[in-house]
């Protein structure tokens, strides 16, 4: 549509107040090409069925469409990622150093974040607003980013009134369902994490999850009970596609000292019901090592699986020799911890089936850091 493209230089000048200048403006400079275009996505997202207000504890339904030149793009199929924000507020910061203060605007907290389907240019979504939103304000905002494999568009609605509901009667006393898992080297099969990993926290509640970050109602993570180092996971939460009841958090917890640890997550629904879940896990140094090398079947007739345990992701090279040391075959493959399988089809490097007899197998693994370990075993072929 008629959507203006703005250069980076013009955007910076506008942000500084046009042609006016202050000492504060001088603190900001542009590193890059000032003629670079930073225009908006070419398509427009329009919310055509919108609420008069955002009401605490209530379900809000919205619908919209993707347009080009004010006409719906009925051939647009993709995703609309929807963000709903509470009203912002003004905050004053006082400084003893400069003997002054500055008042600035703080954007509102997220109330909903998640993707929905766009079919034939149209989409719809629902969300529940938490009961601890900012009452009697007029700064609620809905932002929608729509995208397909080749196109994108954006739109928003702001200045939405945010109210409480004096008639709301809360009968729900059930807290969210919480499922905790860890993803990282070594954890999936052995239950031992090599250094750091990713915490996966899946949450479900019929009234949605409170992601506003409001005091006392955050998605809070602690490790080994260290409340002083607790982390608010609310900004990392996103609902699953087409859902306002179920979603997940993914958070990198970084390197943790070897030993047994507990991670605890507490979450709240939008009606003020909260509960916690814990996950016990073990962390090891996990130096690269190969253990339990076996082949099955052994002896084999036509092909065999070479199996072993490995402590971290590695690039593995398997070299096969006769007992006299003659080279037979080399097989390379990337492997993940903890149980690895590499198949040998029983053929040499020319594709000819090997003769009956015993063969030496050398398994060599190289980690991303360049560390190398190896292990040797024997296998036999019989017909």
Buried (B, 14 or more C-beta within 10 A) or exposed (E): EEEEEEBBBBBBBEEBEEEEEEEEBEEEEEEEEEEEEEEBBEBBBBBEEBBEBBBBBBBBEBEBBBBBEEEBBEEBBBBBBBBBBBBBEEEEEEEEEEEEEEEEEEEBBBBBBBBBBBEEBBBBBBBBBBBBBBEEBEBBBBBBBBBBEEBBBBBEBEEBBBBBEEEEEEEBEEBBBBEBBBEBBBBBEBEBBBBBBBBBBBBBBBBBBBBBBBEEBBBBBBBEEEEEEBBEBBBBBBBBEBBBBBBBBEBEBEEBEBEEBEBBBBBBBBBBBBBEBEBEBBBBEBEBBBEEBEBEEBBBEEEBBBBBBBBBBBBBBBBBBBEEEEEBBEBEEEBBBBBBEBEBEBBBEEEEEBEEEEBBBBBBBBBEEEEEBEBEBEBBBEE
